[in-house]
């Protein structure tokens, strides 16, 4: 290797053509751990904030300009959307962990294979999701016990939304690639643009033109298509190893196997937990349309509380994976400690604010007293326990970054799915009080938090042990 190539190898990635790629300031493997993590996590926070804003815009505008039945339809569809999209997003996490590991190890060829395999997977998965979502929505909504008075609107909203599911999947794949190489700012910009577009279109379609519930979903998919276009343009313009060439989009089977090993457990976890939430929604549905509207409104508010949780969980997974790839095991431990303190504290602060402001927050979606009462009661039952949920998600992010996605999948499925469903199945018919449904979340968050704490105490964090975590996945 000549002197120029050797210098390029030290500074960054070297691709198969010998072209050096300078490591930029996005790398999480050098510099102050708190500063790097915050600089990476804050744009993810704002990305999720604007994503939540444009998800909430549908409910906010529909609830105020159409009415509580339309709000109930949008609210009942959200858990079903999370169920169907959750698996794909979980698989994209696996791809992101693999890209981050290779970025830390400066493996340019491996990154290129992973990027093009991930996009191929997104194209196939998004197409299948579109067909399945449109075809199966009436039957699934019927299984959920959706009341007849909101069924037509629920089916319409769901079908229109899933016509744009390819854009949702591809955006998440592209954003995951960018975030895995430390670029969390670009996805933030794209989601801000999509959020503003969605709000403007919602107001135009629903408030001005009076086009109904389906137009709110149409506004959402147009906005999602915009964010996907911007993310792909970024990938196509970069000259870095994660540059996207459409002619290279194909399945590299060895790489696909690694993505599947890392991503399918997270995808299964997301889908099955979302299935459990669909069952929770079916229990809420049994208390009537006002309960559906109130709890649906609170669910939009709750989404904002999850922002520090999701941003730190993703930041931890990327940080841990990059630094294991680079052999920086001391930084892995420092990052874990920082994330496990910051995320629960932020989540608890937001939870306290939601507890205090619950009636006002729910009434922003609909002012009918019965709707506000259901939503505020839900908020005040669960909001002070957000710290437990944040702790669980951070632990899951750490374990995924170490290449051990089976552990969080096992804990979350056994507690947040099996135990939660068993609790609802036994207790709701006996007590017939909707607050029994609400308490299902804090109880299962607490049990899972204890199990995750025990796992972290037993987790070997020495250099060789952390390195073996990467080898288990073939990274």
GIBEL-V506337 format. One record per residue. SS is DSSP state (A for helix, B for strand, O for the rest). PSI is psi in whole degrees, 0 to 359 (* if undefined). Layout:
ss->SS psi->PSI
ss->SS psi->PSI
This chain:
ss->O psi->125
ss->O psi->174
ss->A psi->319
ss->A psi->313
ss->A psi->321
ss->A psi->319
ss->A psi->320
ss->A psi->320
ss->A psi->323
ss->A psi->323
ss->A psi->334
ss->B psi->210
ss->B psi->152
ss->B psi->122
ss->O psi->179
ss->O psi->341
ss->O psi->3
ss->O psi->9
ss->O psi->123
ss->B psi->142
ss->B psi->112
ss->B psi->130
ss->O psi->131
ss->O psi->187
ss->O psi->352
ss->O psi->345
ss->O psi->136
ss->O psi->9
ss->O psi->359
ss->O psi->163
ss->O psi->181
ss->O psi->128
ss->A psi->308
ss->A psi->317
ss->A psi->314
ss->A psi->318
ss->A psi->320
ss->A psi->318
ss->A psi->329
ss->A psi->320
ss->A psi->325
ss->A psi->314
ss->A psi->326
ss->A psi->321
ss->A psi->311
ss->A psi->328
ss->A psi->310
ss->A psi->326
ss->A psi->311
ss->A psi->328
ss->A psi->318
ss->A psi->325
ss->A psi->318
ss->A psi->340
ss->A psi->320
ss->A psi->335
ss->A psi->320
ss->A psi->309
ss->A psi->318
ss->A psi->312
ss->A psi->319
ss->A psi->316
ss->A psi->325
ss->A psi->329
ss->A psi->342
ss->O psi->308
ss->O psi->177
ss->A psi->328
ss->A psi->318
ss->A psi->322
ss->A psi->319
ss->A psi->321
ss->A psi->315
ss->A psi->318
ss->A psi->319
ss->A psi->336
ss->A psi->337
ss->A psi->319
ss->A psi->327
ss->A psi->323
ss->A psi->317
ss->A psi->324
ss->A psi->313
ss->A psi->325
ss->A psi->337
ss->A psi->321
ss->A psi->315
ss->A psi->318
ss->A psi->325
ss->A psi->319
ss->A psi->323
ss->A psi->331
ss->A psi->320
ss->A psi->318
ss->A psi->319
ss->A psi->318
ss->A psi->319
ss->A psi->316
ss->A psi->316
ss->A psi->319
ss->A psi->316
ss->A psi->327
ss->A psi->316
ss->A psi->324
ss->A psi->357
ss->O psi->41
ss->O psi->90
ss->A psi->318
ss->A psi->320
ss->A psi->321
ss->A psi->317
ss->A psi->316
ss->A psi->318
ss->A psi->318
ss->A psi->311
ss->A psi->328
ss->A psi->320
ss->A psi->317
ss->A psi->320
ss->A psi->317
ss->A psi->320
ss->A psi->320
ss->A psi->315
ss->A psi->311
ss->A psi->319
ss->A psi->322
ss->A psi->316
ss->A psi->318
ss->A psi->322
ss->A psi->309
ss->A psi->314
ss->A psi->317
ss->A psi->317
ss->A psi->319
ss->A psi->323
ss->A psi->355
ss->A psi->317
ss->A psi->318
ss->A psi->317
ss->A psi->317
ss->A psi->325
ss->A psi->319
ss->A psi->329
ss->O psi->355
ss->O psi->31
ss->O psi->127
ss->O psi->149
ss->A psi->327
ss->A psi->341
ss->A psi->2
ss->A psi->313
ss->A psi->315
ss->A psi->323
ss->A psi->315
ss->A psi->317
ss->A psi->311
ss->A psi->315
ss->A psi->315
ss->A psi->317
ss->A psi->318
ss->A psi->315
ss->A psi->350
ss->A psi->337
ss->O psi->16
ss->A psi->334
ss->A psi->318
ss->A psi->322
ss->A psi->311
ss->A psi->313
ss->A psi->323
ss->A psi->314
ss->A psi->322
ss->A psi->312
ss->A psi->316
ss->A psi->322
ss->A psi->322
ss->A psi->313
ss->A psi->316
ss->A psi->328
ss->A psi->336
ss->O psi->16
ss->O psi->1
ss->O psi->89
ss->O psi->352
ss->A psi->320
ss->A psi->311
ss->A psi->327
ss->A psi->313
ss->A psi->318
ss->A psi->323
ss->A psi->327
ss->A psi->315
ss->A psi->317
ss->A psi->321
ss->A psi->313
ss->A psi->322
ss->A psi->317
ss->A psi->316
ss->A psi->316
ss->A psi->317
ss->A psi->323
ss->A psi->312
ss->A psi->319
ss->A psi->309
ss->A psi->315
ss->A psi->307
ss->A psi->321
ss->A psi->309
ss->O psi->347
ss->O psi->42
ss->O psi->352
ss->O psi->187
ss->A psi->319
ss->A psi->328
ss->A psi->333
ss->A psi->319
ss->A psi->323
ss->A psi->318
ss->A psi->321
ss->A psi->315
ss->A psi->329
ss->A psi->317
ss->A psi->320
ss->A psi->323
ss->A psi->323
ss->A psi->314
ss->A psi->322
ss->A psi->317
ss->A psi->314
ss->A psi->319
ss->A psi->319
ss->A psi->325
ss->A psi->321
ss->A psi->314
ss->A psi->326
ss->A psi->333
ss->A psi->334
ss->O psi->150
ss->O psi->7
ss->O psi->172
ss->O psi->342
ss->O psi->18
ss->O psi->136
ss->O psi->124
ss->O psi->117
ss->A psi->327
ss->A psi->345
ss->A psi->359
ss->O psi->111
ss->O psi->170
ss->O psi->118
ss->O psi->109
ss->A psi->323
ss->A psi->320
ss->A psi->319
ss->A psi->321
ss->A psi->318
ss->A psi->317
ss->A psi->318
ss->A psi->316
ss->A psi->319
ss->A psi->326
ss->A psi->327
ss->A psi->318
ss->A psi->319
ss->A psi->322
ss->A psi->315
ss->A psi->316
ss->A psi->311
ss->A psi->315
ss->A psi->317
ss->A psi->323
ss->A psi->320
ss->A psi->325
ss->A psi->318
ss->A psi->322
ss->A psi->329
ss->A psi->321
ss->A psi->321
ss->A psi->316
ss->A psi->322
ss->A psi->325
ss->A psi->319
ss->A psi->318
ss->A psi->328
ss->O psi->348
ss->O psi->3
ss->O psi->173
ss->A psi->326
ss->A psi->319
ss->A psi->318
ss->A psi->314
ss->A psi->316
ss->A psi->314
ss->A psi->326
ss->A psi->321
ss->A psi->316
ss->A psi->322
ss->A psi->324
ss->A psi->320
ss->A psi->317
ss->A psi->327
ss->A psi->327
ss->A psi->327
ss->A psi->335
ss->O psi->353
ss->A psi->310
ss->A psi->332
ss->A psi->307
ss->A psi->323
ss->A psi->320
ss->A psi->326
ss->A psi->315
ss->A psi->320
ss->A psi->319
ss->A psi->316
ss->A psi->315
ss->A psi->316
ss->A psi->311
ss->A psi->315
ss->A psi->315
ss->A psi->316
ss->A psi->331
ss->A psi->317
ss->A psi->325
ss->O psi->357
ss->O psi->21
ss->O psi->74
ss->A psi->332
ss->A psi->321
ss->A psi->328
ss->A psi->312
ss->A psi->319
ss->A psi->316
ss->A psi->320
ss->A psi->311
ss->A psi->317
ss->A psi->313
ss->A psi->321
ss->A psi->342
ss->A psi->312
ss->A psi->313
ss->A psi->311
ss->A psi->324
ss->A psi->315
ss->A psi->317
ss->A psi->320
ss->A psi->323
ss->A psi->317
ss->A psi->321
ss->A psi->319
ss->A psi->321
ss->A psi->318
ss->A psi->321
ss->A psi->315
ss->A psi->326
ss->A psi->13
ss->A psi->308
ss->A psi->318
ss->A psi->320
ss->A psi->317
ss->A psi->322
ss->A psi->344
ss->O psi->334
ss->O psi->323
ss->O psi->135
ss->O psi->3
ss->O psi->131
ss->A psi->321
ss->A psi->320
ss->A psi->313
ss->A psi->320
ss->A psi->314
ss->A psi->312
ss->A psi->318
ss->A psi->321
ss->A psi->319
ss->A psi->311
ss->A psi->316
ss->A psi->346
ss->A psi->321
ss->A psi->340
ss->A psi->330
ss->A psi->0
ss->A psi->12
ss->A psi->331
ss->A psi->325
ss->A psi->316
ss->A psi->321
ss->A psi->317
ss->A psi->317
ss->A psi->314
ss->A psi->324
ss->A psi->317
ss->A psi->319
ss->A psi->319
ss->A psi->318
ss->A psi->313
ss->A psi->323
ss->A psi->318
ss->A psi->332
ss->O psi->1
ss->O psi->24
ss->O psi->60
ss->A psi->343
ss->A psi->325
ss->A psi->305
ss->A psi->326
ss->A psi->314
ss->A psi->314
ss->A psi->312
ss->A psi->323
ss->A psi->319
ss->A psi->326
ss->A psi->306
ss->A psi->344
ss->A psi->290
ss->A psi->308
ss->A psi->320
ss->A psi->316
ss->A psi->319
ss->A psi->318
ss->A psi->312
ss->A psi->319
ss->A psi->322
ss->A psi->315
ss->A psi->323
ss->A psi->314
ss->A psi->331
ss->A psi->312
ss->A psi->335
ss->O psi->54
ss->O psi->128
ss->A psi->338
ss->A psi->338
ss->A psi->322
ss->A psi->314
ss->A psi->318
ss->A psi->348
ss->A psi->329
ss->A psi->305
ss->A psi->322
ss->A psi->312
ss->A psi->330
ss->A psi->316
ss->A psi->316
ss->A psi->315
ss->A psi->322
ss->A psi->319
ss->A psi->316
ss->A psi->319
ss->A psi->320
ss->A psi->319
ss->A psi->321
ss->A psi->317
ss->A psi->325
ss->A psi->329
ss->A psi->357
ss->O psi->119
ss->O psi->128
ss->O psi->18
ss->O psi->164
ss->A psi->307
ss->A psi->321
ss->A psi->318
ss->A psi->322
ss->A psi->321
ss->A psi->330
ss->A psi->321
ss->A psi->321
ss->A psi->330
ss->A psi->331
ss->O psi->0
ss->O psi->11
ss->O psi->*
